């Protein structure tokens, strides 16, 4: 009898006379709110998949920012194992983000065109969560903040991120504290490849004295490679669903996405491979 009691899950959570509150699980993950956020604007069945995928990506953007911020905090504290653990968790998030495009991979032009006019100028390009990630990666562009003129809190958060060190800046600061000649790279501008930074990473790969920093270099490359995969999958999904039409947010569509996919994140880590 006791064994059966242990094996049987609890099916009653409320108390007599209390208003219905649902299961603890529903309350914890706020299920009613979560499943009440999808509001298709058309009768096209594929639109629900588009909305859900977009919302899932937004949640993952927030989780990835959380992990990269933890990695920055660990780097600033000279906690390399802690930074590597956060970056490793982040790469799993990135993998799910890349695979999320599978949900939209077979969206046909007819399906997409059935609801595309209904969301007007809305575009993933306008995602503040995604822009936070771009700034953390060093892809900074102050002009993009103009989109948030009417959202003071979001504008302030992005302006702070624009001026703060990115993930790569904090990694390079750690290299400097470990005795490598690395310039201060913190800027509100897009990170540009720097030969002094490349020389520092080259020493990490070739000198035993700095070999302890090699796992950081490879972890950053794991991040960078997945950024490229994300951009390439984005390009392929858009090319399949809408071809070369302009983006809904006013971008040049495929041209802009191709240019983005060709830009290496943490460029010095890629460049030094020619001579290793």
C-alpha atoms as a printed R data frame, in Angstrom:
    type eleno elety resid chain resno       x      y       z
1   ATOM     1    CA   UNK     A     1   0.000  0.000   0.000
2   ATOM     2    CA   UNK     A     2   2.774  2.391   0.899
3   ATOM     3    CA   UNK     A     3   4.568  1.585  -2.370
4   ATOM     4    CA   UNK     A     4   1.458  2.399  -4.412
5   ATOM     5    CA   UNK     A     5   1.130  5.738  -2.634
6   ATOM     6    CA   UNK     A     6   4.693  6.692  -3.524
7   ATOM     7    CA   UNK     A     7   4.274  5.746  -7.175
8   ATOM     8    CA   UNK     A     8   0.955  7.529  -7.657
9   ATOM     9    CA   UNK     A     9   1.288 11.252  -8.560
10  ATOM    10    CA   UNK     A    10  -0.575 13.856  -6.568
11  ATOM    11    CA   UNK     A    11  -3.713 14.882  -8.460
12  ATOM    12    CA   UNK     A    12  -5.223 17.324  -5.989
13  ATOM    13    CA   UNK     A    13  -3.588 20.698  -5.325
14  ATOM    14    CA   UNK     A    14  -6.288 23.058  -4.080
15  ATOM    15    CA   UNK     A    15  -8.020 23.371  -0.758
16  ATOM    16    CA   UNK     A    16 -11.740 23.177  -0.109
17  ATOM    17    CA   UNK     A    17 -13.369 26.569  -0.409
18  ATOM    18    CA   UNK     A    18 -10.442 28.160  -2.299
19  ATOM    19    CA   UNK     A    19 -10.942 29.555  -5.818
20  ATOM    20    CA   UNK     A    20  -9.654 27.381  -8.627
21  ATOM    21    CA   UNK     A    21  -5.993 28.157  -9.302
22  ATOM    22    CA   UNK     A    22  -4.938 25.383 -11.667
23  ATOM    23    CA   UNK     A    23  -1.956 23.062 -11.240
24  ATOM    24    CA   UNK     A    24   1.354 24.188  -9.731
25  ATOM    25    CA   UNK     A    25   2.925 23.605 -13.142
26  ATOM    26    CA   UNK     A    26   0.445 25.909 -14.869
27  ATOM    27    CA   UNK     A    27   1.061 28.604 -12.282
28  ATOM    28    CA   UNK     A    28   4.843 28.259 -12.419
29  ATOM    29    CA   UNK     A    29   5.158 28.580 -16.212
30  ATOM    30    CA   UNK     A    30   2.082 30.824 -16.512
31  ATOM    31    CA   UNK     A    31   0.459 28.560 -19.072
32  ATOM    32    CA   UNK     A    32  -2.741 30.553 -19.559
33  ATOM    33    CA   UNK     A    33  -0.759 33.655 -20.465
34  ATOM    34    CA   UNK     A    34   1.723 31.752 -22.588
35  ATOM    35    CA   UNK     A    35  -0.916 30.022 -24.704
36  ATOM    36    CA   UNK     A    36  -2.946 33.206 -24.943
37  ATOM    37    CA   UNK     A    37  -0.238 35.124 -26.799
38  ATOM    38    CA   UNK     A    38  -0.854 33.713 -30.289
39  ATOM    39    CA   UNK     A    39  -3.288 35.741 -32.361
40  ATOM    40    CA   UNK     A    40  -3.122 34.949 -36.094
41  ATOM    41    CA   UNK     A    41  -4.454 37.687 -38.347
42  ATOM    42    CA   UNK     A    42  -5.432 35.438 -41.255
43  ATOM    43    CA   UNK     A    43  -7.087 32.113 -41.956
44  ATOM    44    CA   UNK     A    44  -3.802 30.677 -43.252
45  ATOM    45    CA   UNK     A    45  -2.858 27.639 -41.076
46  ATOM    46    CA   UNK     A    46   0.871 28.292 -41.505
47  ATOM    47    CA   UNK     A    47   0.618 31.666 -39.772
48  ATOM    48    CA   UNK     A    48   0.374 30.056 -36.332
49  ATOM    49    CA   UNK     A    49   3.681 28.270 -36.915
50  ATOM    50    CA   UNK     A    50   5.238 31.596 -37.942
51  ATOM    51    CA   UNK     A    51   4.000 33.329 -34.782
52  ATOM    52    CA   UNK     A    52   4.996 30.535 -32.404
53  ATOM    53    CA   UNK     A    53   8.445 30.208 -33.959
54  ATOM    54    CA   UNK     A    54   9.009 33.944 -33.690
55  ATOM    55    CA   UNK     A    55   7.918 33.987 -30.048
56  ATOM    56    CA   UNK     A    56  10.124 30.990 -29.203
57  ATOM    57    CA   UNK     A    57  13.090 32.738 -30.820
58  ATOM    58    CA   UNK     A    58  12.426 35.859 -28.752
59  ATOM    59    CA   UNK     A    59  12.456 33.798 -25.544
60  ATOM    60    CA   UNK     A    60  15.705 32.145 -26.608
61  ATOM    61    CA   UNK     A    61  17.239 35.555 -27.376
62  ATOM    62    CA   UNK     A    62  16.549 36.522 -23.783
63  ATOM    63    CA   UNK     A    63  18.043 33.282 -22.454
64  ATOM    64    CA   UNK     A    64  21.141 33.704 -24.601
65  ATOM    65    CA   UNK     A    65  21.621 37.249 -23.368
66  ATOM    66    CA   UNK     A    66  21.391 35.879 -19.817
67  ATOM    67    CA   UNK     A    67  24.158 33.335 -20.476
68  ATOM    68    CA   UNK     A    68  26.437 35.783 -22.270
69  ATOM    69    CA   UNK     A    69  25.992 38.302 -19.465
70  ATOM    70    CA   UNK     A    70  26.976 35.637 -16.941
71  ATOM    71    CA   UNK     A    71  30.003 34.853 -19.099
72  ATOM    72    CA   UNK     A    72  30.976 38.536 -19.054
73  ATOM    73    CA   UNK     A    73  30.638 38.708 -15.291
74  ATOM    74    CA   UNK     A    74  32.837 35.624 -14.896
75  ATOM    75    CA   UNK     A    75  35.467 37.017 -17.265
76  ATOM    76    CA   UNK     A    76  35.599 40.248 -15.286
77  ATOM    77    CA   UNK     A    77  36.122 38.212 -12.115
78  ATOM    78    CA   UNK     A    78  38.943 36.188 -13.763
79  ATOM    79    CA   UNK     A    79  36.738 33.114 -13.409
80  ATOM    80    CA   UNK     A    80  37.596 31.342 -16.641
81  ATOM    81    CA   UNK     A    81  35.826 28.045 -15.774
82  ATOM    82    CA   UNK     A    82  32.664 29.982 -14.946
83  ATOM    83    CA   UNK     A    83  32.859 31.896 -18.218
84  ATOM    84    CA   UNK     A    84  33.387 28.704 -20.201
85  ATOM    85    CA   UNK     A    85  30.415 27.050 -18.516
86  ATOM    86    CA   UNK     A    86  28.130 29.982 -19.414
87  ATOM    87    CA   UNK     A    87  29.396 30.055 -23.002
88  ATOM    88    CA   UNK     A    88  28.849 26.309 -23.287
89  ATOM    89    CA   UNK     A    89  25.252 26.654 -22.077
90  ATOM    90    CA   UNK     A    90  24.826 29.494 -24.529
91  ATOM    91    CA   UNK     A    91  25.956 27.360 -27.468
92  ATOM    92    CA   UNK     A    92  23.159 24.893 -26.670
93  ATOM    93    CA   UNK     A    93  20.714 27.800 -26.828
94  ATOM    94    CA   UNK     A    94  22.229 28.848 -30.143
95  ATOM    95    CA   UNK     A    95  21.831 25.324 -31.508
96  ATOM    96    CA   UNK     A    96  18.120 25.380 -30.695
97  ATOM    97    CA   UNK     A    97  17.830 28.819 -32.303
98  ATOM    98    CA   UNK     A    98  19.442 27.555 -35.497
99  ATOM    99    CA   UNK     A    99  17.201 24.486 -35.593
100 ATOM   100    CA   UNK     A   100  14.136 26.665 -34.962
101 ATOM   101    CA   UNK     A   101  14.315 27.677 -38.606
102 ATOM   102    CA   UNK     A   102  13.196 24.123 -39.454
103 ATOM   103    CA   UNK     A   103   9.701 25.135 -38.344
104 ATOM   104    CA   UNK     A   104   9.606 27.677 -41.171
105 ATOM   105    CA   UNK     A   105  11.816 25.869 -43.675
106 ATOM   106    CA   UNK     A   106   8.925 24.679 -45.871
107 ATOM   107    CA   UNK     A   107   6.849 27.864 -45.744
108 ATOM   108    CA   UNK     A   108   5.775 28.432 -49.345
109 ATOM   109    CA   UNK     A   109   5.409 31.839 -51.009
110 ATOM   110    CA   UNK     A   110   1.649 31.311 -51.228
111 ATOM   111    CA   UNK     A   111   1.387 30.568 -47.512
112 ATOM   112    CA   UNK     A   112   3.607 33.469 -46.501
113 ATOM   113    CA   UNK     A   113   1.885 35.914 -48.837
114 ATOM   114    CA   UNK     A   114  -1.471 34.967 -47.297
115 ATOM   115    CA   UNK     A   115  -0.597 36.776 -44.058
116 ATOM   116    CA   UNK     A   116   2.493 38.875 -44.781
117 ATOM   117    CA   UNK     A   117   0.534 42.045 -45.729
118 ATOM   118    CA   UNK     A   118  -1.365 41.835 -42.440
119 ATOM   119    CA   UNK     A   119   1.648 42.470 -40.193
120 ATOM   120    CA   UNK     A   120   2.595 45.590 -42.127
121 ATOM   121    CA   UNK     A   121   6.098 46.901 -41.433
122 ATOM   122    CA   UNK     A   122   6.765 44.454 -38.578
123 ATOM   123    CA   UNK     A   123  10.125 42.730 -38.991
124 ATOM   124    CA   UNK     A   124  12.426 40.621 -36.841
125 ATOM   125    CA   UNK     A   125  15.016 43.293 -37.554
126 ATOM   126    CA   UNK     A   126  13.129 45.444 -35.041
127 ATOM   127    CA   UNK     A   127  13.605 42.998 -32.150
128 ATOM   128    CA   UNK     A   128  15.281 44.793 -29.245
129 ATOM   129    CA   UNK     A   129  16.271 41.436 -27.720
130 ATOM   130    CA   UNK     A   130  18.067 40.477 -30.928
131 ATOM   131    CA   UNK     A   131  19.747 43.874 -31.079
132 ATOM   132    CA   UNK     A   132  21.022 43.365 -27.530
133 ATOM   133    CA   UNK     A   133  22.731 40.196 -28.752
134 ATOM   134    CA   UNK     A   134  24.206 41.970 -31.765
135 ATOM   135    CA   UNK     A   135  25.692 44.637 -29.509
136 ATOM   136    CA   UNK     A   136  27.109 41.957 -27.187
137 ATOM   137    CA   UNK     A   137  28.779 40.405 -30.250
138 ATOM   138    CA   UNK     A   138  30.351 43.739 -31.201
139 ATOM   139    CA   UNK     A   139  27.979 44.432 -34.101
140 ATOM   140    CA   UNK     A   140  27.143 47.923 -32.879
141 ATOM   141    CA   UNK     A   141  25.296 50.570 -34.843
142 ATOM   142    CA   UNK     A   142  24.001 53.669 -33.048
143 ATOM   143    CA   UNK     A   143  21.634 54.511 -35.918
144 ATOM   144    CA   UNK     A   144  19.504 51.465 -35.077
145 ATOM   145    CA   UNK     A   145  18.429 53.084 -31.821
146 ATOM   146    CA   UNK     A   146  16.264 55.453 -33.863
147 ATOM   147    CA   UNK     A   147  13.684 52.655 -34.062
148 ATOM   148    CA   UNK     A   148  13.072 53.024 -30.329
149 ATOM   149    CA   UNK     A   149  12.601 56.789 -30.032
150 ATOM   150    CA   UNK     A   150   9.039 56.222 -28.817
151 ATOM   151    CA   UNK     A   151  10.103 53.550 -26.290
152 ATOM   152    CA   UNK     A   152  12.265 55.410 -23.735
153 ATOM   153    CA   UNK     A   153  13.054 52.417 -21.532
154 ATOM   154    CA   UNK     A   154  14.093 50.191 -24.439
155 ATOM   155    CA   UNK     A   155  16.060 53.046 -25.982
156 ATOM   156    CA   UNK     A   156  17.926 53.601 -22.712
157 ATOM   157    CA   UNK     A   157  18.738 49.903 -22.328
158 ATOM   158    CA   UNK     A   158  20.070 49.654 -25.859
159 ATOM   159    CA   UNK     A   159  22.035 52.887 -25.526
160 ATOM   160    CA   UNK     A   160  23.695 51.476 -22.403
161 ATOM   161    CA   UNK     A   161  24.497 48.234 -24.241
162 ATOM   162    CA   UNK     A   162  25.900 50.227 -27.164
163 ATOM   163    CA   UNK     A   163  28.406 51.986 -24.903
164 ATOM   164    CA   UNK     A   164  29.239 49.050 -22.630
165 ATOM   165    CA   UNK     A   165  31.858 46.364 -23.245
166 ATOM   166    CA   UNK     A   166  30.657 43.466 -25.345
167 ATOM   167    CA   UNK     A   167  31.406 39.802 -24.736
168 ATOM   168    CA   UNK     A   168  34.539 39.931 -26.899
169 ATOM   169    CA   UNK     A   169  35.746 43.103 -25.172
170 ATOM   170    CA   UNK     A   170  35.642 41.321 -21.822
171 ATOM   171    CA   UNK     A   171  37.486 38.325 -23.247
172 ATOM   172    CA   UNK     A   172  40.211 40.607 -24.602
173 ATOM   173    CA   UNK     A   173  40.426 42.437 -21.274
174 ATOM   174    CA   UNK     A   174  41.152 39.068 -19.642
175 ATOM   175    CA   UNK     A   175  43.940 38.466 -22.155
176 ATOM   176    CA   UNK     A   176  45.427 41.842 -21.251
177 ATOM   177    CA   UNK     A   177  45.349 40.980 -17.554
178 ATOM   178    CA   UNK     A   178  47.141 37.720 -18.384
179 ATOM   179    CA   UNK     A   179  50.052 39.633 -19.885
180 ATOM   180    CA   UNK     A   180  49.143 39.853 -23.560
181 ATOM   181    CA   UNK     A   181  49.410 43.161 -25.403
182 ATOM   182    CA   UNK     A   182  45.780 43.882 -26.276
183 ATOM   183    CA   UNK     A   183  44.417 47.376 -26.969
184 ATOM   184    CA   UNK     A   184  41.278 48.673 -25.292
185 ATOM   185    CA   UNK     A   185  38.584 47.686 -27.776
186 ATOM   186    CA   UNK     A   186  35.507 49.050 -25.989
187 ATOM   187    CA   UNK     A   187  33.656 51.317 -28.392
188 ATOM   188    CA   UNK     A   188  30.158 52.304 -29.456
189 ATOM   189    CA   UNK     A   189  31.173 51.390 -33.010
190 ATOM   190    CA   UNK     A   190  31.223 48.023 -34.768
191 ATOM   191    CA   UNK     A   191  34.294 46.002 -33.875
192 ATOM   192    CA   UNK     A   192  36.921 46.141 -36.617
193 ATOM   193    CA   UNK     A   193  39.682 43.571 -37.033
194 ATOM   194    CA   UNK     A   194  42.857 44.701 -35.274
195 ATOM   195    CA   UNK     A   195  46.308 43.221 -35.922
196 ATOM   196    CA   UNK     A   196  47.345 43.689 -32.291
197 ATOM   197    CA   UNK     A   197  44.343 41.617 -31.195
198 ATOM   198    CA   UNK     A   198  45.184 38.988 -33.813
199 ATOM   199    CA   UNK     A   199  48.776 38.870 -32.552
200 ATOM   200    CA   UNK     A   200  47.566 38.271 -28.998
201 ATOM   201    CA   UNK     A   201  45.355 35.382 -30.050
202 ATOM   202    CA   UNK     A   202  48.186 33.976 -32.160
203 ATOM   203    CA   UNK     A   203  50.312 33.790 -29.011
204 ATOM   204    CA   UNK     A   204  47.499 31.986 -27.204
205 ATOM   205    CA   UNK     A   205  47.556 29.310 -29.898
206 ATOM   206    CA   UNK     A   206  51.323 28.992 -30.228
207 ATOM   207    CA   UNK     A   207  52.927 29.747 -26.833
208 ATOM   208    CA   UNK     A   208  52.764 27.298 -23.949
209 ATOM   209    CA   UNK     A   209  52.786 30.196 -21.483
210 ATOM   210    CA   UNK     A   210  49.311 31.243 -22.649
211 ATOM   211    CA   UNK     A   211  47.839 27.822 -23.494
212 ATOM   212    CA   UNK     A   212  45.437 28.110 -20.562
213 ATOM   213    CA   UNK     A   213  43.510 30.678 -22.584
214 ATOM   214    CA   UNK     A   214  43.039 28.351 -25.554
215 ATOM   215    CA   UNK     A   215  39.698 26.965 -24.284
216 ATOM   216    CA   UNK     A   216  38.373 30.533 -24.223
217 ATOM   217    CA   UNK     A   217  39.431 31.110 -27.824
218 ATOM   218    CA   UNK     A   218  37.734 27.913 -28.950
219 ATOM   219    CA   UNK     A   219  34.593 28.645 -26.918
220 ATOM   220    CA   UNK     A   220  34.321 32.057 -28.572
221 ATOM   221    CA   UNK     A   221  34.719 30.410 -31.970
222 ATOM   222    CA   UNK     A   222  31.900 28.018 -31.065
223 ATOM   223    CA   UNK     A   223  29.739 31.092 -30.456
224 ATOM   224    CA   UNK     A   224  30.876 32.784 -33.664
225 ATOM   225    CA   UNK     A   225  30.302 29.728 -35.834
226 ATOM   226    CA   UNK     A   226  26.766 29.356 -34.566
227 ATOM   227    CA   UNK     A   227  26.057 33.020 -35.287
228 ATOM   228    CA   UNK     A   228  27.041 32.338 -38.898
229 ATOM   229    CA   UNK     A   229  24.852 29.225 -39.018
230 ATOM   230    CA   UNK     A   230  21.901 31.252 -37.701
231 ATOM   231    CA   UNK     A   231  22.379 33.910 -40.360
232 ATOM   232    CA   UNK     A   232  22.725 31.362 -43.141
233 ATOM   233    CA   UNK     A   233  19.546 29.550 -42.088
234 ATOM   234    CA   UNK     A   234  17.740 32.887 -41.899
235 ATOM   235    CA   UNK     A   235  18.891 33.685 -45.422
236 ATOM   236    CA   UNK     A   236  17.757 30.308 -46.750
237 ATOM   237    CA   UNK     A   237  14.338 30.531 -45.067
238 ATOM   238    CA   UNK     A   238  13.679 34.004 -46.459
239 ATOM   239    CA   UNK     A   239  14.910 33.044 -49.932
240 ATOM   240    CA   UNK     A   240  12.528 30.088 -49.990
241 ATOM   241    CA   UNK     A   241   9.477 31.894 -48.592
242 ATOM   242    CA   UNK     A   242   9.674 35.244 -50.394
243 ATOM   243    CA   UNK     A   243  12.592 35.256 -52.829
244 ATOM   244    CA   UNK     A   244  14.226 38.596 -53.510
245 ATOM   245    CA   UNK     A   245  11.372 40.858 -52.418
246 ATOM   246    CA   UNK     A   246  12.250 43.767 -50.071
247 ATOM   247    CA   UNK     A   247  11.970 43.001 -46.365
248 ATOM   248    CA   UNK     A   248   8.797 44.010 -44.558
249 ATOM   249    CA   UNK     A   249  10.819 46.392 -42.385
250 ATOM   250    CA   UNK     A   250  12.240 48.196 -45.399
251 ATOM   251    CA   UNK     A   251  15.532 46.317 -45.751
252 ATOM   252    CA   UNK     A   252  16.844 45.037 -49.069
253 ATOM   253    CA   UNK     A   253  15.869 41.504 -48.078
254 ATOM   254    CA   UNK     A   254  18.258 38.895 -49.413
255 ATOM   255    CA   UNK     A   255  20.995 41.440 -50.138
256 ATOM   256    CA   UNK     A   256  21.065 42.572 -46.511
257 ATOM   257    CA   UNK     A   257  20.941 39.004 -45.198
258 ATOM   258    CA   UNK     A   258  23.763 37.856 -47.470
259 ATOM   259    CA   UNK     A   259  25.963 40.718 -46.338
260 ATOM   260    CA   UNK     A   260  25.223 39.890 -42.721
261 ATOM   261    CA   UNK     A   261  25.982 36.181 -43.219
262 ATOM   262    CA   UNK     A   262  29.387 37.041 -44.718
263 ATOM   263    CA   UNK     A   263  30.532 39.083 -41.707
264 ATOM   264    CA   UNK     A   264  32.620 37.074 -39.262
265 ATOM   265    CA   UNK     A   265  32.025 37.547 -35.566
266 ATOM   266    CA   UNK     A   266  35.297 37.895 -33.587
267 ATOM   267    CA   UNK     A   267  37.238 38.273 -36.867
268 ATOM   268    CA   UNK     A   268  40.761 37.942 -35.467
269 ATOM   269    CA   UNK     A   269  40.061 34.405 -34.270
270 ATOM   270    CA   UNK     A   270  39.235 33.450 -37.851
271 ATOM   271    CA   UNK     A   271  42.036 35.417 -39.498
272 ATOM   272    CA   UNK     A   272  44.904 33.854 -37.528
273 ATOM   273    CA   UNK     A   273  44.010 30.385 -38.768
274 ATOM   274    CA   UNK     A   274  45.751 31.068 -42.054
275 ATOM   275    CA   UNK     A   275  49.111 31.039 -40.294
276 ATOM   276    CA   UNK     A   276  48.671 28.378 -37.619
